[in-house]
Amino acid sequence: MPRRRRSVRDRSITVILLSGSISPIRRLSLSPKGAWALAILSMAMIISLFCMGITLVTFRNDMRNIRSIKEDNQAKTEQLMTLQEQLRSLEKEKENIEREQSEIKRLMGIRTARPSSSATPSRSGIMLDRKSDPGNLASVMGREIERMLSSFNTTKIELTELRDQVLANREYYLARPNSWPVIGQITSTYGIRKSPFSRRTEQHSGLDIAANSGTPVRAAASGTVVCAGFDRVYGRLIKVDHGNGYVTWYGHNQVILVQVGEKVEKGQVIARVGCSGRSSGPHLHFAIQGKNGFVDPESYLAKTER
């Protein structure tokens, strides 16, 4: 009787396992389903190992990037600390220059405050382009700070030379009318103007500086009082001769505190602001008379910031 042929389902797959030359050969019989399951499991393991390898490589790259970022942040932190030190040095240099300026002004007898005006105060500082690359910002600031430090050092040398010059000619500077006589609002400048009384055009010989009645009026320079009395136009008027052809006028005072022939020092209080004479309100009329007539006082007075 002929042998019945086995179907595919009844067939099995034999896997031979070899572990060495001495160990016996092992055979593993698998059904078709088992073989498929083993194949799928093997593929899954291979895919898992591949994914693990990719993950490991990615992890190593991420660790290298993190270390690079940390090193970059450390470098930027050190750079910022250096900039902070430079800023502190810059501030110290600025303070030293301001002290030197104050000392020179003291030697020259210049008052550091001035009447207010319509001028807009200047602004200075480190100017940075907002479109600059943030990565270059620190280096740009560093270069600007170094430039300013160099500029400050040059200015300091110039101030030292100026201070020596002032010391050598101190009497001249003390007699130069460059100190503001009163603090207040400039209501009328030197030159052509309309008269507040007749409304006609006239030449104004000095500055009108509005201030409260009783405000101290100080000598713009050292000199000798040559006039201390009443004038029909300027009311209680004081004139101080400073030598070198300069005479300063102080008009419309409330009270005069000096007398003719008296020696006055630069910055000394010589009167009080008032509205005597032909005046529309309390103010000081301040004028500088030179060898060839009246000159613009603002070209002599110290241009210090408000």
MOVEN-V888534 format. One record per residue. RES is the residue in three letters. OMEGA is omega in degrees with one decimal (* if undefined). BURIAL is I if it has 9 or more other C-alpha atoms within 8 Angstrom, else O. Layout:
# MOVEN-V888534
RES OMEGA BURIAL
RES OMEGA BURIAL
This chain:
# MOVEN-V888534
MET -176.8 O
PRO -179.1 O
ARG -179.7 O
ARG -179.4 O
ARG -179.4 O
ARG 178.5 O
SER -179.7 O
VAL -178.7 O
ARG -177.6 O
ASP 179.6 O
ARG 177.8 I
SER 178.8 I
ILE -178.9 I
THR 178.1 O
VAL -179.7 O
ILE -178.6 O
LEU 177.9 O
LEU -179.1 O
SER 179.4 O
GLY -177.2 O
SER -176.3 O
ILE -175.9 O
SER 179.5 O
PRO 179.1 O
ILE 178.3 O
ARG 179.5 O
ARG 178.6 O
LEU -179.9 O
SER -179.1 O
LEU 173.5 I
SER 178.0 I
PRO 179.0 I
LYS 179.1 O
GLY 178.4 O
ALA 177.3 I
TRP 179.4 O
ALA 178.3 O
LEU 179.1 O
ALA -180.0 O
ILE 179.1 O
LEU 178.8 O
SER 178.3 O
MET 179.0 O
ALA 178.6 O
MET 179.4 O
ILE 178.7 O
ILE 179.6 O
SER 178.4 O
LEU 177.9 O
PHE 179.4 O
CYS 178.1 O
MET 178.1 O
GLY 178.0 O
ILE 179.8 O
THR 179.3 O
LEU 178.4 O
VAL 179.1 O
THR 179.4 O
PHE 178.6 O
ARG 177.9 O
ASN 178.3 O
ASP 179.3 O
MET 177.3 O
ARG 178.4 O
ASN 179.0 O
ILE 178.0 O
ARG 179.2 O
SER 178.8 O
ILE 178.9 O
LYS 178.8 O
GLU 178.7 O
ASP 178.0 O
ASN 178.5 O
GLN 179.0 O
ALA 179.1 O
LYS 177.7 O
THR 178.4 O
GLU 179.2 O
GLN 178.4 I
LEU 176.8 I
MET 176.9 O
THR 178.3 O
LEU 177.7 I
GLN 177.2 O
GLU 179.0 O
GLN 177.8 I
LEU 177.0 I
ARG 177.4 O
SER 178.8 O
LEU 179.4 I
GLU 178.0 O
LYS 178.5 O
GLU 178.7 I
LYS 178.7 I
GLU 178.8 O
ASN 179.7 O
ILE 179.5 I
GLU 177.0 O
ARG 179.4 O
GLU 177.6 I
GLN 179.9 I
SER 179.7 I
GLU 179.0 O
ILE 178.2 I
LYS 178.1 I
ARG 179.3 I
LEU 179.4 I
MET -179.5 I
GLY -178.3 I
ILE 173.9 I
ARG -173.6 I
THR 178.8 I
ALA -179.9 I
ARG 177.5 I
PRO 179.3 I
SER 177.5 I
SER -177.5 O
SER -178.5 O
ALA 179.2 O
THR -179.6 O
PRO 178.1 O
SER 179.0 O
ARG 179.7 O
SER 179.4 O
GLY 179.8 O
ILE -179.4 O
MET -179.7 O
LEU 177.6 O
ASP -178.5 O
ARG -179.1 O
LYS -178.9 O
SER 176.6 O
ASP -179.3 O
PRO -179.8 O
GLY -179.7 O
ASN -174.5 O
LEU -178.0 I
ALA -179.8 I
SER 177.3 O
VAL 178.5 I
MET 179.5 I
GLY 178.6 I
ARG -179.7 O
GLU 178.5 I
ILE 178.3 I
GLU 179.1 I
ARG -179.4 O
MET 176.9 I
LEU 177.9 I
SER 178.2 O
SER 178.5 O
PHE 179.7 I
ASN 177.9 I
THR 179.3 O
THR -179.9 I
LYS 177.8 I
ILE 179.4 O
GLU 179.1 O
LEU 177.8 I
THR 177.7 I
GLU 179.2 O
LEU 179.2 I
ARG 178.4 I
ASP 179.0 O
GLN 179.6 O
VAL 179.0 I
LEU -179.3 O
ALA -178.4 O
ASN -173.2 O
ARG -179.7 I
GLU 178.9 O
TYR -177.4 O
TYR 177.7 I
LEU -179.5 I
ALA 179.1 I
ARG -175.1 I
PRO -177.1 I
ASN 178.5 I
SER -177.7 I
TRP -176.6 I
PRO -178.1 I
VAL 178.2 I
ILE -178.7 I
GLY -178.3 I
GLN 176.5 I
ILE -178.1 I
THR 177.9 O
SER -177.1 O
THR 178.6 I
TYR 174.9 I
GLY -178.2 I
ILE 178.1 O
ARG 172.0 O
LYS -179.8 I
SER 178.4 I
PRO -177.8 O
PHE -177.8 O
SER -177.1 O
ARG 176.3 O
ARG 178.1 O
THR -178.9 O
GLU 176.4 O
GLN 178.2 O
HIS -169.9 I
SER -177.1 I
GLY 178.3 I
LEU 169.2 I
ASP -177.4 I
ILE -178.5 I
ALA 177.9 I
ALA 179.3 I
ASN 176.7 I
SER -179.9 I
GLY 178.1 O
THR -179.0 I
PRO 173.4 I
VAL -175.4 I
ARG 178.0 I
ALA -178.9 I
ALA 178.8 I
ALA 177.3 I
SER 179.9 I
GLY -178.2 I
THR 179.1 I
VAL -179.8 I
VAL 177.3 I
CYS 177.5 I
ALA -176.5 I
GLY -175.9 O
PHE 176.8 O
ASP -176.2 I
ARG -178.0 O
VAL -172.9 O
TYR 177.8 I
GLY 178.3 I
ARG -170.0 I
LEU 174.7 I
ILE 172.4 I
LYS 179.9 I
VAL 178.1 I
ASP -177.5 I
HIS -176.5 I
GLY -179.6 O
ASN 176.7 O
GLY -178.5 I
TYR 174.1 I
VAL 178.7 I
THR -179.6 I
TRP 177.8 I
TYR -172.8 I
GLY 176.5 I
HIS -177.2 I
ASN 174.6 I
GLN 179.1 I
VAL 178.3 I
ILE -175.0 I
LEU 179.3 O
VAL 178.7 I
GLN -177.4 I
VAL 179.5 I
GLY -177.6 O
GLU 175.2 O
LYS 180.0 O
VAL 178.8 I
GLU 176.9 I
LYS -178.6 I
GLY 179.5 I
GLN 177.7 O
VAL -176.8 I
ILE -178.5 I
ALA 175.4 I
ARG -179.2 I
VAL 178.0 I
GLY 178.1 I
CYS 178.6 I
SER -178.8 I
GLY 180.0 I
ARG -173.7 I
SER 179.0 I
SER 179.8 O
GLY -178.3 O
PRO 176.8 I
HIS 175.4 I
LEU 170.1 I
HIS -177.9 I
PHE -179.0 I
ALA 175.3 I
ILE 179.5 I
GLN 178.0 I
GLY -178.3 I
LYS -176.5 O
ASN 178.2 O
GLY -177.9 O
PHE 179.5 I
VAL 179.9 I
ASP -178.4 I
PRO -177.1 I
GLU 176.4 O
SER 178.6 O
TYR -174.8 O
LEU -177.7 I
ALA 179.8 I
LYS 177.4 O
THR -178.6 O
GLU 179.4 O
ARG * O
